[in-house]
Amino acid sequence: MAARTWFITGASRGFGREWAIAAMERGDSVAATARDTSSLDDLAERFGDKLLGLKLDVTDRAGAFDAVRRAHERFGRLDIIVNNAGYGQFGMVEELSEADAREQIETNLFGALWVTQAALPFLREQGGGHILQVSSIGGISAFPNIGMYHASKWALEGISQSLAQEVAGFGIKITMIEPAGYSTDWGGSSARHATALPAYDEFREQAAKARAARVGTPGDPVATRDAVMAIVDAENPPLRVFFGDGPLAIATADYESRLATWREWEPVSIAAHGRKD
């Protein structure tokens, strides 16, 4: 397969870093963005001109457009766009400040939107490309104490499903990657925490125990390298794909519960339609 060019946000650590390494190890070129490009110095030394390090805060729309333009100028084309930059906002819904809520959406949703919008004209002009949106099992299900994170990922899922239909005719493919719990920094130093209200202390402890049981043994980010390569190499890649052992069981239980409730209340739903002339 011919070498391709990647544009990866949040490439300083976690999935973004692992996928950048995997791409360059097989001969592809990578435009890798980070808030602090010194975090990419070791990759630049190892891979030379296959790497273009770009300083980017994805909440800066103009900056995102400039970074994508510079990557295209350097490599001549863009084949795979990876919207990986993001973080987890912890806090019960009542605890969230306006800043907590807005900054989560600015990064996890608008950051991906700005990069996507910046890349689309280049992908359309060249007749194809593949956009990977890093969502989460939290993009289709929801748990306590991370409601704002869920809001950002559910929104990303919705806009990406619409996008997939809008750009299919241009040969552009969309995949939402939905990881389970992994040994990344998502819940560590990159996470943010709302100011806790004592009223939720007992429930917060219960939620933390439930999350620990649900996550079990976190996945290994390195193991996702082959998985993401299989997706970008596929002739017909999936619109959605889970990463990790466990998300399918969560999704199955969640959707079975939703369907059961919708069916139970269907007479009320139909009555709410009104007269049928």
C-alpha positions in Angstrom: 0.0 0.0 0.0 1.3 3.5 -0.9 2.5 5.7 1.9 -0.1 8.1 3.2 -0.2 11.3 5.2 -1.9 11.6 8.6 -3.0 14.6 10.5 -3.3 13.7 14.2 -4.4 16.0 17.0 -3.4 15.4 20.6 -0.3 13.5 19.5 1.8 14.1 22.5 0.5 11.1 24.4 -2.1 8.3 24.5 -3.8 7.1 21.4 -2.5 10.0 19.3 1.1 9.2 20.0 0.8 5.5 19.5 -1.0 5.9 16.2 1.6 8.4 15.0 4.4 6.0 15.8 2.6 3.1 14.1 2.0 5.2 11.0 5.6 6.4 10.6 7.0 2.9 11.4 5.3 1.6 8.3 6.5 4.5 6.1 3.6 7.0 6.4 4.1 10.7 7.1 2.4 12.4 10.1 1.5 16.0 10.9 1.2 15.7 14.7 -0.3 18.5 16.8 0.3 19.2 20.4 -0.1 22.2 22.8 3.6 21.7 23.6 5.6 20.5 20.5 8.6 19.7 22.7 6.7 16.5 23.6 7.3 15.4 20.0 11.1 16.0 20.0 11.9 12.3 20.5 9.7 11.4 17.5 11.2 14.1 15.3 14.7 12.7 16.2 13.6 9.1 15.4 11.5 9.7 12.2 13.1 12.8 10.7 11.1 14.5 7.9 8.3 12.0 8.2 7.0 14.0 11.1 5.8 17.6 11.1 5.2 18.8 14.6 2.6 21.6 14.9 1.7 23.6 18.0 -2.1 23.7 18.2 -4.9 24.3 20.7 -7.8 22.8 18.9 -10.2 25.3 20.5 -8.6 27.9 18.3 -10.5 27.7 15.0 -8.2 29.9 13.0 -5.2 28.0 14.5 -6.8 24.7 13.4 -7.3 25.9 9.8 -3.7 27.2 9.7 -2.3 23.9 11.0 -4.2 21.8 8.5 -3.1 24.2 5.7 0.6 24.0 6.8 0.4 20.2 6.9 -1.1 20.1 3.3 1.6 22.5 2.1 4.3 20.3 3.6 3.1 16.9 2.4 1.0 17.8 -0.7 -2.0 15.8 0.5 -3.9 14.6 3.6 -5.2 11.1 3.6 -6.2 10.3 7.2 -7.4 12.9 9.7 -7.5 11.8 13.4 -9.5 14.0 15.9 -8.0 12.7 19.1 -7.5 15.7 21.2 -9.7 15.8 24.2 -10.0 15.3 28.0 -12.4 14.0 30.6 -14.5 16.5 32.7 -15.5 14.9 36.0 -18.4 16.2 38.1 -22.0 15.7 38.9 -24.3 17.7 36.6 -25.2 20.1 39.5 -21.6 20.6 40.3 -20.5 21.8 36.8 -19.5 25.5 36.5 -20.2 27.4 33.3 -16.5 27.3 32.5 -16.4 23.5 33.1 -19.2 22.9 30.7 -18.1 25.3 27.9 -14.5 24.2 27.9 -15.4 20.6 27.6 -17.6 21.3 24.6 -15.0 23.7 23.1 -12.3 21.0 23.2 -14.1 17.7 22.6 -16.7 18.8 20.1 -15.7 22.2 18.6 -12.0 21.2 18.4 -12.9 18.1 16.2 -15.4 20.3 14.2 -12.8 22.9 13.4 -10.2 20.4 12.2 -12.8 18.5 10.2 -14.0 21.7 8.5 -10.4 22.7 7.7 -9.6 19.3 6.2 -12.7 18.7 4.1 -11.9 21.0 1.2 -8.5 19.2 0.7 -10.2 15.8 0.9 -12.9 16.8 -1.5 -10.4 18.2 -4.0 -8.3 15.1 -4.0 -11.3 12.8 -4.2 -11.2 11.0 -0.9 -9.8 10.6 2.6 -10.7 9.1 5.9 -11.6 11.0 9.1 -11.3 9.2 12.4 -13.3 10.7 15.3 -12.1 9.5 18.6 -15.3 9.1 20.5 -15.9 6.7 23.5 -18.1 4.0 24.9 -19.3 7.2 26.6 -20.5 8.4 23.2 -23.3 5.9 23.2 -23.9 5.2 26.9 -23.7 7.3 30.1 -22.6 7.0 33.7 -22.7 9.3 36.7 -20.0 12.0 37.4 -19.0 12.5 33.8 -22.2 13.9 32.3 -20.5 16.8 30.6 -18.0 14.4 28.9 -20.8 12.3 27.7 -22.5 15.4 26.3 -19.4 16.2 24.2 -19.1 12.7 22.9 -22.8 12.2 22.2 -22.7 15.4 20.2 -19.6 14.3 18.3 -21.3 11.0 17.4 -24.4 12.9 16.0 -22.5 15.3 13.9 -20.2 12.6 12.6 -23.1 10.4 11.5 -24.6 13.3 9.6 -21.1 14.1 8.1 -20.7 10.5 6.9 -23.8 10.9 4.8 -22.9 14.3 3.5 -19.4 13.4 2.3 -19.8 9.8 1.1 -20.3 11.1 -2.5 -16.9 12.7 -2.4 -15.2 9.4 -1.5 -14.6 10.5 2.1 -15.0 7.9 4.9 -15.9 8.6 8.5 -15.1 6.2 11.4 -16.0 6.8 15.1 -13.6 4.9 17.3 -15.3 4.1 20.7 -12.7 3.0 23.2 -13.4 1.5 26.6 -11.1 2.2 29.6 -7.4 2.4 28.6 -4.2 3.0 30.4 -4.0 6.6 29.0 -3.9 9.9 30.9 -7.6 10.5 30.3 -8.5 10.0 34.0 -5.2 11.3 35.2 -3.4 14.6 35.0 -5.3 15.6 31.8 -8.7 15.2 33.5 -10.5 18.1 35.1 -12.7 18.0 38.2 -15.6 20.2 39.1 -15.8 21.6 42.7 -17.5 18.9 44.7 -20.7 19.4 46.6 -20.9 17.4 49.9 -24.4 16.3 49.1 -23.0 13.9 46.5 -20.1 12.5 48.5 -21.7 9.2 49.3 -23.0 8.7 45.8 -19.6 9.8 44.3 -17.9 7.0 46.2 -20.5 4.5 45.0 -20.0 5.7 41.4 -16.2 5.4 41.7 -16.5 1.8 42.8 -18.9 1.0 40.0 -16.6 2.6 37.5 -13.6 0.6 38.8 -15.6 -2.6 38.5 -16.8 -1.7 35.0 -13.4 -0.8 33.7 -11.7 -3.8 35.2 -8.2 -4.2 33.6 -7.6 -1.1 31.4 -6.6 -1.8 27.8 -3.1 -1.3 26.5 -2.9 1.7 24.1 0.0 0.1 22.2 -2.4 -2.8 21.3 -4.6 -0.3 19.4 -1.9 0.3 16.8 -2.8 -2.7 14.7 -6.5 -2.1 15.2 -6.4 1.4 13.8 -4.2 0.3 10.9 -6.8 -2.4 10.0 -9.5 0.3 10.0 -7.7 2.8 7.8 -6.6 0.0 5.4 -10.1 -1.5 5.0 -11.9 -1.0 1.7 -15.1 -0.5 3.6 -14.3 0.8 7.1 -16.9 0.8 9.8 -18.8 4.0 10.8 -18.5 2.9 14.4 -16.1 0.5 16.1 -15.4 -0.4 19.7 -11.8 -0.6 21.0 -11.4 -2.8 24.1 -13.0 -5.8 25.7 -16.4 -4.9 27.3 -18.1 -2.0 25.3 -20.3 -4.4 23.3 -21.9 -5.8 26.5 -22.5 -2.3 27.8 -24.0 -1.2 24.5 -26.2 -4.3 24.2 -27.7 -3.9 27.7 -28.2 -0.2 27.1 -29.9 -0.5 23.8 -32.0 -3.5 24.8 -33.3 -1.4 27.7 -34.1 1.6 25.5 -35.9 -0.6 23.0 -38.0 -2.2 25.8 -39.0 1.2 27.2 -39.9 2.6 23.7 -42.0 -0.5 23.0 -43.7 -0.4 26.4 -44.7 3.3 25.9 -45.5 3.0 22.2 -49.3 3.3 22.7 -48.6 6.7 24.4 -46.3 7.7 21.6 -48.8 6.9 18.9 -51.6 8.7 20.8 -49.4 11.7 21.0 -49.3 11.8 17.2 -52.9 13.0 17.1 -55.4 12.4 14.3 -54.4 10.7 11.1 -56.3 12.0 8.2 
